Amino acid sequence: MSVILPTEDRKMLDIMEKVRHGERITREEGVFLYKSDDLLTIGQMANEVNLRKNGKKVYFIDTMTLYFTNVCEAHCAFCSFRKDQGEEGSYTLSGAEMIEYIEQHIHPGVREFHIVGGHNPHVPFQYYVDSLKALKEKYPHVTLKAYTAAEIDFFSRISGLSYKEVLQELMKAGLESLTGGGAEILSDQYRQKMRVEKANVSQYLAVHRAAHELGLRTHTTMLYGSVETYEQRIDHMAQLRELQDETNGFMVFIPLSMQPSSPKAGIRRRNSAYEDLKTIAIGRLMLDNFQHIKAYFINIGPQLTQVSLTMGASDAHGTLVRERISHSAGALTPAGLSREDLVWLIKGAGRIPVERDTFYNEIKVYE
């Protein structure tokens, strides 16, 4: 690995040597990278790892986001999406109502429904099962990537079923993969401070472990940029890395840049581009047993997503149709991009766009 800007930092040189030989970096080294201001060297190391794993291919999917309900029993400090039952703007859609919405907005080529929502205690677990069943019957060719680990934990509580039993019922209805949300920061101290009133750290990991044991391949996230420390971010990645060592069930790691509570919030209330790029690059370096790191343009914007493709990211997410959770907070980015936009964006970074399905099977390579 040739260094664009030579460094004399002994610790950075040691990390570069480990990365060059495919050796795992430690928690302490991960924290060191976060505290370093040498973004170009960190990004270059991440790029080297990504090129080894994926070559110049960058993946995207034609996906549609669906939200059956925004009613939620939890009051997490960072969430602007949730509503109380009966509050203005609250809703809970039936399968038929969701199909009506889809018919109005779907376009040919959608391969995946990305389904998340509130933890609505006013409907039974069967409601969530029937929601998937209605979609799978109407759109058998579309993959159902549905629910977060926190939602699975919630379903377990309201149904009295184990995580495995909940997942098996949902799989019978059409569930094919879990979304990555609900992780936030995998630190119980952080979760107490941010009033994360849903699955704790061990429960989040236990749900994904159960899913992997049932043969489901899943996604996972990290919501960064509020009160957490660098040490907590790295510990978050390390815990995911350990579970991946055990199950090899995660397909992709998705760093999510925290959005402020209002679109009018100034730049000091937002993560810097520097922090966003560094987090993607460090994620690539820490998570050596993950195939993909996703750049989530909804939170960091298309331009920064393009830059991140040279700093460790191998997934530019997807088309999305009307993302709501980040945009109910202060996201200023587009709520979706077209297939043509994504191909242009990826090619602009000197990479090869690859349209994929949920499981990273290649549908079309845009040479």
Salt bridges, closest charged atoms under 4 A:
ASP14 OD1 - ARG10 NH2 3.13
GLU17 OE1 - ARG20 NH1 2.56
GLU17 OE2 - HIS21 ND1 3.48
GLU29 OE1 - LYS18 NZ 2.95
ASP62 OD1 - HIS107 NE2 2.82
ASP62 OD2 - ARG339 NH2 2.62
GLU73 OE2 - ARG157 NH2 2.91
ASP84 OD1 - HIS75 NE2 3.65
ASP84 OD1 - ARG82 NH2 2.54
GLU112 OE2 - LYS145 NZ 3.24
ASP153 OD2 - ARG157 NE 3.56
GLU169 OE2 - LYS172 NZ 2.89
GLU176 OE2 - LYS136 NZ 2.89
GLU184 OE2 - LYS198 NZ 2.75
GLU197 OE1 - HIS75 ND1 3.41
GLU228 OE2 - ARG233 NE 2.82
GLU231 OE2 - LYS35 NZ 3.49
ASP235 OD1 - ARG27 NH2 2.85
GLU242 OE2 - ARG27 NH1 3.40
ASP245 OD2 - ARG24 NH1 2.78
GLU246 OE2 - ARG209 NE 2.73
GLU275 OE2 - ARG233 NH1 2.68
ASP288 OD1 - ARG24 NH2 2.73
ASP315 OD2 - ARG356 NH2 3.05
GLU323 OE1 - HIS327 ND1 2.60
GLU355 OE2 - ARG111 NE 3.50
GLU355 OE1 - ARG339 NE 3.15
GLU362 OE2 - LYS57 NZ 2.90
